[in-house]
Amino acid sequence: MKKILAFAGSNHATSINYQLVEYTASLINDPDHQIEKFKNT
């Protein structure tokens, strides 16, 4: 299986870029995907 790495960088809590990554990941027809959210506090 191939792996896809997608990331979005933003300081905004409702980042449109992060929403796009989440949406795109939801289109992948693989029940074994995961999304990690890293936050610099």
PQR file with spaces between the fields and no chain letter, atoms N, CA, C, O and H, PARSE charges and radii, in Angstrom:
ATOM       1  N    MET     1       0.834   -1.172    0.000 -0.4000 1.5000
ATOM       2  CA   MET     1       0.000    0.000    0.000 -0.0000 2.0000
ATOM       3  C    MET     1       0.884    1.243    0.000  0.5500 1.7000
ATOM       4  O    MET     1       1.905    1.296    0.687 -0.5500 1.4000
ATOM       5  N    LYS     2       0.482    2.225   -0.770 -0.4000 1.5000
ATOM       6  CA   LYS     2       1.209    3.495   -0.794 -0.0000 2.0000
ATOM       7  C    LYS     2       0.753    4.354    0.362  0.5500 1.7000
ATOM       8  O    LYS     2      -0.362    4.212    0.864 -0.5500 1.4000
ATOM       9  H    LYS     2      -0.347    2.182   -1.328  0.4000 1.0000
ATOM      10  N    LYS     3       1.630    5.244    0.775 -0.4000 1.5000
ATOM      11  CA   LYS     3       1.311    6.168    1.859 -0.0000 2.0000
ATOM      12  C    LYS     3       1.252    7.577    1.313  0.5500 1.7000
ATOM      13  O    LYS     3       2.015    7.953    0.423 -0.5500 1.4000
ATOM      14  H    LYS     3       2.535    5.359    0.367  0.4000 1.0000
ATOM      15  N    ILE     4       0.340    8.341    1.857 -0.4000 1.5000
ATOM      16  CA   ILE     4       0.165    9.732    1.458 -0.0000 2.0000
ATOM      17  C    ILE     4       0.399   10.607    2.683  0.5500 1.7000
ATOM      18  O    ILE     4      -0.156   10.358    3.753 -0.5500 1.4000
ATOM      19  H    ILE     4      -0.280    8.036    2.580  0.4000 1.0000
ATOM      20  N    LEU     5       1.220   11.626    2.512 -0.4000 1.5000
ATOM      21  CA   LEU     5       1.464   12.587    3.574 -0.0000 2.0000
ATOM      22  C    LEU     5       0.884   13.924    3.125  0.5500 1.7000
ATOM      23  O    LEU     5       1.259   14.463    2.083 -0.5500 1.4000
ATOM      24  H    LEU     5       1.670   11.827    1.642  0.4000 1.0000
ATOM      25  N    ALA     6      -0.032   14.445    3.926 -0.4000 1.5000
ATOM      26  CA   ALA     6      -0.624   15.747    3.634 -0.0000 2.0000
ATOM      27  C    ALA     6      -0.559   16.576    4.904  0.5500 1.7000
ATOM      28  O    ALA     6      -0.810   16.065    5.995 -0.5500 1.4000
ATOM      29  H    ALA     6      -0.337   14.008    4.772  0.4000 1.0000
ATOM      30  N    PHE     7      -0.227   17.836    4.772 -0.4000 1.5000
ATOM      31  CA   PHE     7      -0.150   18.683    5.952 -0.0000 2.0000
ATOM      32  C    PHE     7      -0.587   20.094    5.609  0.5500 1.7000
ATOM      33  O    PHE     7      -0.552   20.521    4.455 -0.5500 1.4000
ATOM      34  H    PHE     7      -0.023   18.251    3.885  0.4000 1.0000
ATOM      35  N    ALA     8      -0.994   20.793    6.638 -0.4000 1.5000
ATOM      36  CA   ALA     8      -1.390   22.189    6.491 -0.0000 2.0000
ATOM      37  C    ALA     8      -0.788   22.969    7.646  0.5500 1.7000
ATOM      38  O    ALA     8      -0.806   22.512    8.789 -0.5500 1.4000
ATOM      39  H    ALA     8      -1.022   20.445    7.576  0.4000 1.0000
ATOM      40  N    GLY     9      -0.272   24.112    7.356 -0.4000 1.5000
ATOM      41  CA   GLY     9       0.322   24.944    8.405 -0.0000 2.0000
ATOM      42  C    GLY     9      -0.490   26.213    8.595  0.5500 1.7000
ATOM      43  O    GLY     9      -0.705   26.976    7.654 -0.5500 1.4000
ATOM      44  H    GLY     9      -0.258   24.484    6.427  0.4000 1.0000
ATOM      45  N    SER    10      -0.936   26.427    9.824 -0.4000 1.5000
ATOM      46  CA   SER    10      -1.710   27.624   10.129 -0.0000 2.0000
ATOM      47  C    SER    10      -1.782   27.812   11.633  0.5500 1.7000
ATOM      48  O    SER    10      -1.727   26.838   12.385 -0.5500 1.4000
ATOM      49  H    SER    10      -0.761   25.807   10.589  0.4000 1.0000
ATOM      50  N    ASN    11      -1.902   29.031   12.070 -0.4000 1.5000
ATOM      51  CA   ASN    11      -2.106   29.329   13.483 -0.0000 2.0000
ATOM      52  C    ASN    11      -3.589   29.480   13.818  0.5500 1.7000
ATOM      53  O    ASN    11      -3.964   29.561   14.988 -0.5500 1.4000
ATOM      54  H    ASN    11      -1.946   29.822   11.459  0.4000 1.0000
ATOM      55  N    HIS    12      -4.410   29.515   12.804 -0.4000 1.5000
ATOM      56  CA   HIS    12      -5.845   29.749   13.000 -0.0000 2.0000
ATOM      57  C    HIS    12      -6.556   28.450   13.361  0.5500 1.7000
ATOM      58  O    HIS    12      -6.308   27.416   12.742 -0.5500 1.4000
ATOM      59  H    HIS    12      -4.106   29.449   11.854  0.4000 1.0000
ATOM      60  N    ALA    13      -7.427   28.496   14.344 -0.4000 1.5000
ATOM      61  CA   ALA    13      -8.119   27.295   14.840 -0.0000 2.0000
ATOM      62  C    ALA    13      -9.031   26.674   13.782  0.5500 1.7000
ATOM      63  O    ALA    13      -9.247   25.462   13.791 -0.5500 1.4000
ATOM      64  H    ALA    13      -7.629   29.337   14.847  0.4000 1.0000
ATOM      65  N    THR    14      -9.562   27.482   12.882 -0.4000 1.5000
ATOM      66  CA   THR    14     -10.457   26.953   11.849 -0.0000 2.0000
ATOM      67  C    THR    14      -9.808   27.075   10.470  0.5500 1.7000
ATOM      68  O    THR    14     -10.424   27.568    9.524 -0.5500 1.4000
ATOM      69  H    THR    14      -9.386   28.466   12.875  0.4000 1.0000
ATOM      70  N    SER    15      -8.591   26.631   10.370 -0.4000 1.5000
ATOM      71  CA   SER    15      -7.816   26.741    9.138 -0.0000 2.0000
ATOM      72  C    SER    15      -8.511   26.046    7.970  0.5500 1.7000
ATOM      73  O    SER    15      -8.847   24.865    8.057 -0.5500 1.4000
ATOM      74  H    SER    15      -8.091   26.231   11.138  0.4000 1.0000
ATOM      75  N    ILE    16      -8.725   26.771    6.889 -0.4000 1.5000
ATOM      76  CA   ILE    16      -9.323   26.180    5.693 -0.0000 2.0000
ATOM      77  C    ILE    16      -8.381   25.139    5.099  0.5500 1.7000
ATOM      78  O    ILE    16      -8.833   24.168    4.492 -0.5500 1.4000
ATOM      79  H    ILE    16      -8.452   27.730    6.817  0.4000 1.0000
ATOM      80  N    ASN    17      -7.085   25.334    5.269 -0.4000 1.5000
ATOM      81  CA   ASN    17      -6.118   24.362    4.755 -0.0000 2.0000
ATOM      82  C    ASN    17      -6.248   23.026    5.483  0.5500 1.7000
ATOM      83  O    ASN    17      -6.196   21.969    4.855 -0.5500 1.4000
ATOM      84  H    ASN    17      -6.718   26.123    5.762  0.4000 1.0000
ATOM      85  N    TYR    18      -6.415   23.070    6.793 -0.4000 1.5000
ATOM      86  CA   TYR    18      -6.582   21.836    7.557 -0.0000 2.0000
ATOM      87  C    TYR    18      -7.911   21.175    7.207  0.5500 1.7000
ATOM      88  O    TYR    18      -7.986   19.950    7.118 -0.5500 1.4000
ATOM      89  H    TYR    18      -6.458   23.929    7.304  0.4000 1.0000
ATOM      90  N    GLN    19      -8.949   21.963    7.009 -0.4000 1.5000
ATOM      91  CA   GLN    19     -10.242   21.417    6.608 -0.0000 2.0000
ATOM      92  C    GLN    19     -10.134   20.718    5.258  0.5500 1.7000
ATOM      93  O    GLN    19     -10.767   19.685    5.040 -0.5500 1.4000
ATOM      94  H    GLN    19      -8.888   22.959    7.081  0.4000 1.0000
ATOM      95  N    LEU    20      -9.344   21.270    4.362 -0.4000 1.5000
ATOM      96  CA   LEU    20      -9.129   20.658    3.057 -0.0000 2.0000
ATOM      97  C    LEU    20      -8.394   19.320    3.196  0.5500 1.7000
ATOM      98  O    LEU    20      -8.727   18.355    2.508 -0.5500 1.4000
ATOM      99  H    LEU    20      -8.829   22.109    4.539  0.4000 1.0000
ATOM     100  N    VAL    21      -7.406   19.264    4.077 -0.4000 1.5000
ATOM     101  CA   VAL    21      -6.694   18.003    4.320 -0.0000 2.0000
ATOM     102  C    VAL    21      -7.655   16.958    4.884  0.5500 1.7000
ATOM     103  O    VAL    21      -7.636   15.806    4.451 -0.5500 1.4000
ATOM     104  H    VAL    21      -7.136   20.049    4.636  0.4000 1.0000
ATOM     105  N    GLU    22      -8.487   17.344    5.839 -0.4000 1.5000
ATOM     106  CA   GLU    22      -9.459   16.413    6.410 -0.0000 2.0000
ATOM     107  C    GLU    22     -10.442   15.929    5.348  0.5500 1.7000
ATOM     108  O    GLU    22     -10.753   14.739    5.289 -0.5500 1.4000
ATOM     109  H    GLU    22      -8.503   18.280    6.191  0.4000 1.0000
ATOM     110  N    TYR    23     -10.924   16.827    4.522 -0.4000 1.5000
ATOM     111  CA   TYR    23     -11.876   16.451    3.478 -0.0000 2.0000
ATOM     112  C    TYR    23     -11.235   15.491    2.479  0.5500 1.7000
ATOM     113  O    TYR    23     -11.833   14.479    2.113 -0.5500 1.4000
ATOM     114  H    TYR    23     -10.671   17.793    4.570  0.4000 1.0000
ATOM     115  N    THR    24     -10.028   15.808    2.043 -0.4000 1.5000
ATOM     116  CA   THR    24      -9.334   14.961    1.086 -0.0000 2.0000
ATOM     117  C    THR    24      -9.092   13.573    1.662  0.5500 1.7000
ATOM     118  O    THR    24      -9.253   12.571    0.965 -0.5500 1.4000
ATOM     119  H    THR    24      -9.542   16.630    2.341  0.4000 1.0000
ATOM     120  N    ALA    25      -8.706   13.511    2.928 -0.4000 1.5000
ATOM     121  CA   ALA    25      -8.493   12.214    3.580 -0.0000 2.0000
ATOM     122  C    ALA    25      -9.794   11.426    3.658  0.5500 1.7000
ATOM     123  O    ALA    25      -9.779   10.197    3.579 -0.5500 1.4000
ATOM     124  H    ALA    25      -8.574   14.324    3.495  0.4000 1.0000
ATOM     125  N    SER    26     -10.910   12.115    3.812 -0.4000 1.5000
ATOM     126  CA   SER    26     -12.194   11.409    3.889 -0.0000 2.0000
ATOM     127  C    SER    26     -12.567   10.778    2.551  0.5500 1.7000
ATOM     128  O    SER    26     -13.371    9.847    2.512 -0.5500 1.4000
ATOM     129  H    SER    26     -10.922   13.113    3.876  0.4000 1.0000
ATOM     130  N    LEU    27     -12.001   11.268    1.468 -0.4000 1.5000
ATOM     131  CA   LEU    27     -12.286   10.713    0.143 -0.0000 2.0000
ATOM     132  C    LEU    27     -11.498    9.434   -0.131  0.5500 1.7000
ATOM     133  O    LEU    27     -11.852    8.662   -1.022 -0.5500 1.4000
ATOM     134  H    LEU    27     -11.348   12.024    1.500  0.4000 1.0000
ATOM     135  N    ILE    28     -10.444    9.212    0.626 -0.4000 1.5000
ATOM     136  CA   ILE    28      -9.631    8.012    0.444 -0.0000 2.0000
ATOM     137  C    ILE    28     -10.405    6.827    0.999  0.5500 1.7000
ATOM     138  O    ILE    28     -10.831    6.826    2.154 -0.5500 1.4000
ATOM     139  H    ILE    28     -10.156    9.838    1.350  0.4000 1.0000
ATOM     140  N    ASN    29     -10.576    5.833    0.163 -0.4000 1.5000
ATOM     141  CA   ASN    29     -11.391    4.686    0.532 -0.0000 2.0000
ATOM     142  C    ASN    29     -10.544    3.635    1.250  0.5500 1.7000
ATOM     143  O    ASN    29     -10.367    2.519    0.762 -0.5500 1.4000
ATOM     144  H    ASN    29     -10.230    5.833   -0.775  0.4000 1.0000
ATOM     145  N    ASP    30     -10.024    4.019    2.424 -0.4000 1.5000
ATOM     146  CA   ASP    30      -9.188    3.119    3.212 -0.0000 2.0000
ATOM     147  C    ASP    30      -9.534    3.302    4.690  0.5500 1.7000
ATOM     148  O    ASP    30      -9.321    4.377    5.250 -0.5500 1.4000
ATOM     149  H    ASP    30     -10.168    4.926    2.820  0.4000 1.0000
ATOM     150  N    PRO    31     -10.066    2.259    5.318 -0.5600 1.5000
ATOM     151  CA   PRO    31     -10.462    2.396    6.727  0.2800 2.0000
ATOM     152  C    PRO    31      -9.284    2.525    7.687  0.5500 1.7000
ATOM     153  O    PRO    31      -9.480    2.796    8.872 -0.5500 1.4000
ATOM     154  N    ASP    32      -8.065    2.335    7.188 -0.4000 1.5000
ATOM     155  CA   ASP    32      -6.886    2.348    8.048 -0.0000 2.0000
ATOM     156  C    ASP    32      -6.115    3.667    7.961  0.5500 1.7000
ATOM     157  O    ASP    32      -4.910    3.685    8.211 -0.5500 1.4000
ATOM     158  H    ASP    32      -7.906    2.115    6.226  0.4000 1.0000
ATOM     159  N    HIS    33      -6.778    4.761    7.616 -0.4000 1.5000
ATOM     160  CA   HIS    33      -6.070    6.038    7.556 -0.0000 2.0000
ATOM     161  C    HIS    33      -6.193    6.749    8.901  0.5500 1.7000
ATOM     162  O    HIS    33      -7.114    6.498    9.678 -0.5500 1.4000
ATOM     163  H    HIS    33      -7.757    4.746    7.413  0.4000 1.0000
ATOM     164  N    GLN    34      -5.256    7.625    9.146 -0.4000 1.5000
ATOM     165  CA   GLN    34      -5.318    8.415   10.375 -0.0000 2.0000
ATOM     166  C    GLN    34      -4.825    9.821   10.088  0.5500 1.7000
ATOM     167  O    GLN    34      -3.990   10.044    9.211 -0.5500 1.4000
ATOM     168  H    GLN    34      -4.508    7.829    8.514  0.4000 1.0000
ATOM     169  N    ILE    35      -5.357   10.751   10.840 -0.4000 1.5000
ATOM     170  CA   ILE    35      -4.961   12.156   10.710 -0.0000 2.0000
ATOM     171  C    ILE    35      -4.371   12.578   12.046  0.5500 1.7000
ATOM     172  O    ILE    35      -4.993   12.408   13.094 -0.5500 1.4000
ATOM     173  H    ILE    35      -6.035   10.571   11.552  0.4000 1.0000
ATOM     174  N    GLU    36      -3.180   13.124   11.996 -0.4000 1.5000
ATOM     175  CA   GLU    36      -2.507   13.633   13.187 -0.0000 2.0000
ATOM     176  C    GLU    36      -2.525   15.154   13.135  0.5500 1.7000
ATOM     177  O    GLU    36      -2.248   15.752   12.095 -0.5500 1.4000
ATOM     178  H    GLU    36      -2.675   13.262   11.144  0.4000 1.0000
ATOM     179  N    LYS    37      -2.848   15.762   14.244 -0.4000 1.5000
ATOM     180  CA   LYS    37      -2.851   17.224   14.318 -0.0000 2.0000
ATOM     181  C    LYS    37      -1.801   17.644   15.340  0.5500 1.7000
ATOM     182  O    LYS    37      -1.915   17.338   16.527 -0.5500 1.4000
ATOM     183  H    LYS    37      -3.073   15.276   15.089  0.4000 1.0000
ATOM     184  N    PHE    38      -0.789   18.342   14.868 -0.4000 1.5000
ATOM     185  CA   PHE    38       0.280   18.823   15.746 -0.0000 2.0000
ATOM     186  C    PHE    38       0.064   20.307   15.979  0.5500 1.7000
ATOM     187  O    PHE    38      -0.190   21.060   15.039 -0.5500 1.4000
ATOM     188  H    PHE    38      -0.696   18.591   13.904  0.4000 1.0000
ATOM     189  N    LYS    39       0.163   20.717   17.206 -0.4000 1.5000
ATOM     190  CA   LYS    39      -0.092   22.107   17.557 -0.0000 2.0000
ATOM     191  C    LYS    39       1.072   22.634   18.379  0.5500 1.7000
ATOM     192  O    LYS    39       1.492   22.000   19.348 -0.5500 1.4000
ATOM     193  H    LYS    39       0.369   20.105   17.970  0.4000 1.0000
ATOM     194  N    ASN    40       1.575   23.756   18.007 -0.4000 1.5000
ATOM     195  CA   ASN    40       2.658   24.410   18.730 -0.0000 2.0000
ATOM     196  C    ASN    40       2.047   25.385   19.717  0.5500 1.7000
ATOM     197  O    ASN    40       1.476   26.403   19.325 -0.5500 1.4000
ATOM     198  H    ASN    40       1.234   24.271   17.220  0.4000 1.0000
ATOM     199  N    THR    41       2.166   25.072   20.994 -0.4000 1.5000
ATOM     200  CA   THR    41       1.532   25.928   22.010 -0.0000 2.0000
ATOM     201  C    THR    41       2.536   26.790   22.723  0.5500 1.7000
ATOM     202  O    THR    41       2.167   27.566   23.605 -0.5500 1.4000
ATOM     203  H    THR    41       2.630   24.245   21.312  0.4000 1.0000
